[in-house]
Amino acid sequence: MFPIDATVTALPELWYARCPVPTPLSLAIQLGWIDQVLLEYGGIQLKSLPEIGEDPLLTRYHESPLPNSFRHGGSVPALWARANGQATRVIGLTWTDEYQAIIAMPTSGLSQLRDLRGRRIGIPRHDVVLDHSRAAALRGCHVALATEGLSTADVELIDLPDHPVASATLDGSIIGTGAGRRGRYRYVNEIEALTRGQVDAVYVKDAHGAQTTHALGARIIANIGFHPDPYVRISNGAPRPFTVSQYLLDQHPGLVRAILTQVVLAGEWAATHHDAVITMLARESGVTEHWARVGYGGDVHRRLQLDLSALRISGLDSFKNFIDSQGFLAQNVDVPGWMDDAPLRDVLVRTRGSSMAPPQGAAGSATPPLGVVH
């Protein structure tokens, strides 16, 4: 274990956020390894900042600095927070590809990208503080069109705003849920627009996007999620930053490195535990194991290692430039200057080529625990 600094036991709590997507942080938490480390550091209480659901803490996470927090998730919220003055540093990046597609109904007459010229592509506009789904859809559409020598000037982009949607309750009654993406099926705007003929095509991604394609019987016009060119695959989730508050990094460097160690070990553990990873990822994402494989690829367990390679940093910088050009950032973010490679470098020196093992009493086998810490 990294040295415990004198003030770490005074930390009343430690906050974290993770998106319901493939990350080694998710694995480390589900396996109990982070909790075990915090016990060794005096029993610091681990609390979650929800990224799904209407919760004041979500706005708090986006809009004000939390001095004792860390996060692993999509790059749009991390970049947005940094651009708005949140004092964070990136101490690792993963690159986990996922299903990304432009889809259309079979009756649309569309079969390939070039057919989209002059047609309507729906772009979600959710009533939330930060619309990362919109940012991802815009990026996916721009890049997909470019692979065919087209641009958004060759199509019509149609906003798909939120509106009240009926929902069935357990007793069978139907109620109105109100507007907003949170708590609703994430592609409801796109599904409605496609089926009503309001647009000709939409962008979908990840396991839920793959499910949507299947449920609609939609035609895949472009499939870019596993494209051979990594530039084409860049999205909100690739690369995906692991960030930590500057305060925590400065005041409790040993604790940061201890947590990071378990995240690194979880990524390495994943590479040899395919079935367990798929089970845990399905639970995290809220899908079946089948759709976890379809959405993230059969080798997702080998793509959960953290690094700060030049390719990943330049990929994040490229994505930042795109969302900045679309008006998502309050100011420019110096991505290379945002990196701090010292913690990961220290952790790798300790873990690679050593016999370092996960915490005793945590789930060191291929069988994941039944509960998920949220």
RAZI-V100756 format. One record per residue. N is the residue number from 0. PHI is phi in whole degrees, -180 to 180 (NA if undefined). OMEGA is omega in radians with two decimals (* if undefined). D_LAST is the distance of its C-alpha to the last C-alpha in whole Angstrom. Layout:
[[N,PHI,OMEGA,D_LAST] [N,PHI,OMEGA,D_LAST]]
This chain:
[[0,NA,3.08,25] [1,-68,-3.07,26] [2,-56,3.08,28] [3,-89,3.11,26] [4,-73,-2.97,27] [5,-63,-3.04,29] [6,-99,-3.02,26] [7,-66,-3.13,23] [8,-70,3.10,23] [9,-82,3.10,23] [10,-68,-3.12,20] [11,-73,-3.08,18] [12,-161,3.10,15] [13,-133,-3.08,13] [14,-100,3.03,11] [15,-140,3.02,10] [16,-135,3.03,9] [17,-144,3.08,9] [18,-82,3.11,10] [19,-78,-3.06,10] [20,-141,-3.13,13] [21,-68,3.01,15] [22,-146,3.05,14] [23,-68,3.04,15] [24,-63,3.10,12] [25,-58,3.14,10] [26,-63,-3.10,12] [27,-62,3.12,12] [28,-72,3.14,9] [29,-63,3.14,9] [30,-77,3.13,13] [31,86,-3.04,12] [32,-73,3.13,14] [33,-69,3.11,13] [34,-58,-3.12,12] [35,-64,3.12,16] [36,-64,-3.12,17] [37,-66,3.02,16] [38,-63,3.13,18] [39,-69,3.10,21] [40,-97,3.03,21] [41,94,3.09,21] [42,77,3.08,18] [43,-60,-3.12,16] [44,-80,3.13,13] [45,-94,-3.13,10] [46,-125,-3.07,8] [47,-102,2.95,6] [48,-94,-3.10,8] [49,-68,3.07,8] [50,-109,3.04,10] [51,-129,-3.13,11] [52,111,3.11,12] [53,-76,-3.10,15] [54,-153,3.13,14] [55,-56,-3.12,16] [56,-67,3.10,13] [57,-63,3.10,14] [58,-64,3.12,17] [59,-60,-3.13,17] [60,-64,-3.11,15] [61,-71,-2.88,18] [62,-103,-3.13,21] [63,-140,-3.10,21] [64,-72,2.98,21] [65,-105,-2.96,18] [66,-68,-3.10,20] [67,-124,-3.06,17] [68,-147,3.01,15] [69,-145,-3.02,14] [70,-155,2.96,13] [71,-136,-3.10,14] [72,-174,-3.08,14] [73,-57,-3.04,17] [74,-80,-3.12,20] [75,-61,3.12,21] [76,-62,-3.13,19] [77,-66,3.11,19] [78,-66,-3.13,23] [79,-60,-3.14,23] [80,-64,3.12,22] [81,-62,3.14,24] [82,-65,3.12,27] [83,-96,3.00,26] [84,96,3.13,27] [85,-72,-3.06,23] [86,-83,3.12,24] [87,-128,3.01,22] [88,-134,3.06,23] [89,-90,-3.12,22] [90,-114,3.07,22] [91,-178,3.09,22] [92,-135,2.93,22] [93,-109,3.06,21] [94,-134,-3.13,23] [95,-116,-3.13,22] [96,-70,-3.13,24] [97,-149,3.07,23] [98,-56,3.04,25] [99,-139,-3.05,27] [100,-149,2.90,30] [101,-100,-3.07,32] [102,-123,3.12,33] [103,-147,3.09,35] [104,-71,-3.13,37] [105,-59,-3.12,40] [106,-84,-3.05,42] [107,-75,-3.05,41] [108,82,3.12,44] [109,-94,3.09,42] [110,-135,3.14,42] [111,-150,-3.03,41] [112,-58,-3.08,40] [113,-63,3.10,44] [114,-71,-3.10,44] [115,-77,-3.14,41] [116,-56,3.14,44] [117,79,-3.11,45] [118,-101,-3.03,42] [119,-103,3.07,39] [120,-113,-3.14,35] [121,-82,3.12,33] [122,-122,-3.10,30] [123,-64,2.99,27] [124,-133,-3.05,27] [125,-91,-3.13,24] [126,-86,-3.11,24] [127,-137,-3.12,21] [128,-59,-3.11,22] [129,-133,-3.05,21] [130,-94,-3.12,22] [131,-69,3.09,21] [132,-65,3.10,22] [133,-65,3.12,25] [134,-60,3.14,26] [135,-64,-3.13,25] [136,-65,3.12,27] [137,-63,3.12,30] [138,-62,-3.12,30] [139,-60,3.14,30] [140,-68,3.13,33] [141,-58,-3.07,34] [142,-70,-3.14,34] [143,-61,3.12,35] [144,-62,-3.11,38] [145,-64,3.12,39] [146,-66,3.12,39] [147,-110,-3.14,42] [148,76,3.13,44] [149,-107,3.04,42] [150,-140,3.13,41] [151,-67,3.06,39] [152,-70,-3.12,43] [153,-90,-3.13,44] [154,-131,3.05,41] [155,-112,3.10,40] [156,-89,-3.08,37] [157,-114,3.07,36] [158,-68,3.10,33] [159,-118,-3.08,31] [160,-76,3.06,29] [161,-73,3.08,27] [162,-160,3.14,28] [163,-60,-3.14,28] [164,-128,3.11,27] [165,-70,-3.14,27] [166,-140,3.11,25] [167,-87,3.09,25] [168,-97,-3.10,24] [169,-63,-3.14,24] [170,-87,3.09,27] [171,92,3.13,29] [172,-75,-3.12,29] [173,-112,-3.14,29] [174,-129,3.03,27] [175,-90,-3.08,27] [176,-94,-3.04,24] [177,84,-3.09,25] [178,-87,3.09,25] [179,114,-3.08,22] [180,-75,-2.99,20] [181,-61,3.10,17] [182,79,3.13,16] [183,-109,3.06,19] [184,-60,-2.87,20] [185,-68,-3.13,20] [186,-108,-3.08,23] [187,-63,3.12,25] [188,-63,-3.11,27] [189,-68,-3.14,28] [190,-62,-3.12,29] [191,-63,-3.11,31] [192,-64,3.12,33] [193,-66,-3.04,34] [194,-70,3.10,35] [195,-90,3.13,37] [196,76,3.12,39] [197,-74,3.07,38] [198,-137,-3.12,37] [199,-98,-3.09,38] [200,-155,3.08,35] [201,-143,3.06,31] [202,-101,3.04,29] [203,-135,-3.13,26] [204,-149,3.09,23] [205,59,-3.07,21] [206,-64,3.13,20] [207,-69,3.08,20] [208,-67,3.09,23] [209,-65,3.07,25] [210,-61,-3.14,24] [211,-62,3.11,26] [212,-57,-3.12,29] [213,-66,-3.08,29] [214,-64,3.14,29] [215,-81,-2.98,31] [216,63,-3.03,34] [217,-74,3.08,34] [218,-95,3.11,36] [219,-85,-3.13,34] [220,-85,3.08,37] [221,-149,3.12,35] [222,-124,-3.00,32] [223,-110,-3.02,31] [224,-64,-3.14,28] [225,-123,3.12,30] [226,-62,-3.11,33] [227,-65,3.14,35] [228,-89,-3.12,35] [229,-60,3.12,32] [230,-60,-3.14,33] [231,-68,-3.07,32] [232,-81,-3.12,29] [233,-57,-3.10,28] [234,-156,3.08,25] [235,-58,-3.09,22] [236,-108,-3.12,20] [237,-143,0.03,23] [238,-78,-3.11,23] [239,-122,-3.01,20] [240,-82,2.93,19] [241,-101,-3.07,17] [242,-115,3.09,18] [243,-139,3.12,18] [244,-65,3.12,20] [245,-60,3.12,23] [246,-58,-3.11,23] [247,-64,-3.14,21] [248,-65,-3.10,23] [249,-77,-3.01,26] [250,-88,-3.06,26] [251,-136,-3.07,23] [252,-62,3.12,25] [253,-66,3.12,24] [254,-65,3.10,21] [255,-59,-3.12,20] [256,-69,3.10,22] [257,-66,3.09,20] [258,-66,-3.14,17] [259,-61,3.10,19] [260,-58,-3.12,20] [261,-68,3.09,17] [262,-69,3.09,16] [263,-63,3.14,20] [264,-64,3.10,20] [265,-64,3.10,17] [266,-64,3.12,19] [267,-73,3.07,23] [268,-61,-3.08,21] [269,-60,-3.05,20] [270,-61,-3.13,24] [271,-116,-3.12,25] [272,-136,-3.04,22] [273,-55,-3.03,23] [274,-63,3.13,22] [275,-65,3.13,19] [276,-63,3.13,17] [277,-62,3.11,18] [278,-61,-3.12,17] [279,-69,3.12,13] [280,-67,3.10,14] [281,-62,3.10,15] [282,-63,-3.12,12] [283,-64,-3.05,10] [284,-87,-3.12,12] [285,75,3.13,13] [286,-133,3.05,17] [287,-77,3.12,19] [288,-63,3.10,20] [289,-58,-3.09,23] [290,-74,3.02,22] [291,-64,3.11,19] [292,-67,-3.13,23] [293,-65,-3.05,25] [294,-72,-3.03,22] [295,-121,3.08,22] [296,90,-3.10,25] [297,-68,-3.14,26] [298,-108,-3.12,26] [299,-58,-3.12,22] [300,-66,3.12,21] [301,-95,-3.04,24] [302,-121,-3.08,23] [303,-123,3.14,20] [304,-94,3.09,22] [305,-82,2.88,22] [306,-156,3.07,25] [307,-129,-3.13,27] [308,-70,3.13,30] [309,-61,-3.14,32] [310,-62,-3.11,32] [311,-70,3.12,28] [312,-65,3.13,29] [313,-68,3.08,32] [314,-65,3.10,29] [315,-66,3.12,27] [316,-65,3.10,30] [317,-63,3.13,31] [318,-65,3.09,28] [319,-59,3.14,28] [320,-60,-3.13,32] [321,-68,-3.08,32] [322,-69,3.04,29] [323,-65,3.12,31] [324,-66,-3.14,34] [325,-96,3.05,32] [326,85,-3.11,32] [327,-85,-3.05,28] [328,-112,3.14,28] [329,-70,3.09,30] [330,-157,-3.12,32] [331,-67,3.08,32] [332,-115,3.06,30] [333,-80,-3.03,32] [334,-63,3.11,29] [335,-58,3.12,31] [336,-73,3.12,31] [337,-79,-3.08,28] [338,-77,2.94,27] [339,-135,-3.04,27] [340,-89,-3.06,28] [341,-63,-3.13,29] [342,-60,-3.12,25] [343,-67,3.10,25] [344,-61,3.12,29] [345,-64,-3.12,28] [346,-66,-3.11,26] [347,-66,3.08,28] [348,-61,-3.12,31] [349,-79,-2.99,29] [350,-95,-3.05,27] [351,-83,-3.11,30] [352,78,3.11,33] [353,-120,3.11,31] [354,-100,-3.09,30] [355,-60,-3.07,27] [356,-120,3.05,24] [357,-61,-3.13,21] [358,-56,3.07,20] [359,-68,-3.13,22] [360,91,3.05,20] [361,-86,-3.08,17] [362,-80,-3.14,17] [363,-94,3.13,20] [364,-95,-3.13,21] [365,-80,-3.10,21] [366,-96,-3.12,19] [367,-74,3.10,15] [368,-69,-3.11,14] [369,-77,-3.09,13] [370,-98,3.07,9] [371,-121,3.10,6] [372,-79,-3.12,4] [373,-122,*,0]]
